[in-house]
Amino acid sequence: MRSWIDLGTAGERAAVSRSTVNRWIAAGRLRCVEVGGRRFVNVRELLEVERERRTARVRRGPRVPLGMGRGDSSGR
């Protein structure tokens, strides 16, 4: 496996768009290097960011309007 890949390939490997890879770089979550006008990311770092993204997902239940949640004894 190559250590550094271009942003398009990085998006394909992480199953996200190239724009998402760019956002990760801009947010400081992923480093990149520029060589000859092209940007590259480290494969291991990319996989770590992707793993963090997957484990950070939280399943959320349906939204409940204010005043309608559990513990509301106002009777509305």
C-alpha positions in Angstrom: 0.0 0.0 0.0 1.3 3.4 -0.9 1.9 5.8 2.0 0.5 8.9 0.3 -2.5 9.2 -2.0 -4.1 12.1 -3.9 -7.3 13.6 -2.6 -9.5 11.9 -5.2 -8.2 8.5 -4.3 -8.5 9.4 -0.6 -12.2 10.2 -1.1 -12.7 6.9 -2.8 -10.9 4.9 -0.1 -12.9 6.6 2.7 -16.2 6.5 0.8 -16.6 10.3 0.9 -16.4 13.1 -1.6 -13.2 14.9 -2.4 -14.9 18.0 -0.8 -15.2 16.1 2.5 -11.5 15.3 2.4 -10.8 19.0 1.7 -13.0 19.9 4.7 -11.1 17.5 7.0 -7.8 19.1 5.9 -9.2 22.6 6.4 -10.4 21.6 9.9 -7.0 20.2 10.8 -8.2 16.7 11.1 -6.0 15.5 8.3 -2.6 16.7 7.1 -1.7 17.0 3.5 1.5 17.7 1.5 1.6 19.5 -1.8 3.9 18.3 -4.5 3.9 19.8 -8.0 0.6 21.5 -7.4 -1.1 18.3 -6.3 -2.1 17.5 -2.7 -1.6 14.2 -1.0 -2.7 12.7 2.3 -1.2 9.9 4.4 -3.2 6.7 4.0 -2.9 5.7 7.7 -4.0 9.2 8.9 -6.9 9.0 6.4 -8.0 5.6 7.8 -7.8 7.0 11.3 -10.0 10.0 10.5 -12.5 7.7 8.8 -12.5 5.3 11.8 -13.1 8.2 14.1 -15.9 9.5 11.9 -17.6 6.1 11.9 -17.4 5.6 15.7 -18.6 9.1 16.4 -21.9 8.6 14.6 -24.7 8.4 17.1 -28.1 7.1 16.2 -30.7 9.6 17.1 -34.4 8.9 17.8 -37.2 10.9 16.4 -37.3 14.6 17.4 -39.9 15.5 20.0 -41.3 19.0 20.1 -40.6 21.1 23.2 -43.0 20.4 26.0 -43.8 16.9 24.6 -40.9 15.0 26.0 -40.8 12.6 29.0 -41.2 14.2 32.4 -43.4 17.0 31.1 -46.2 17.2 33.6 -47.8 20.3 32.2 -50.6 18.2 30.5 -50.3 19.9 27.1 
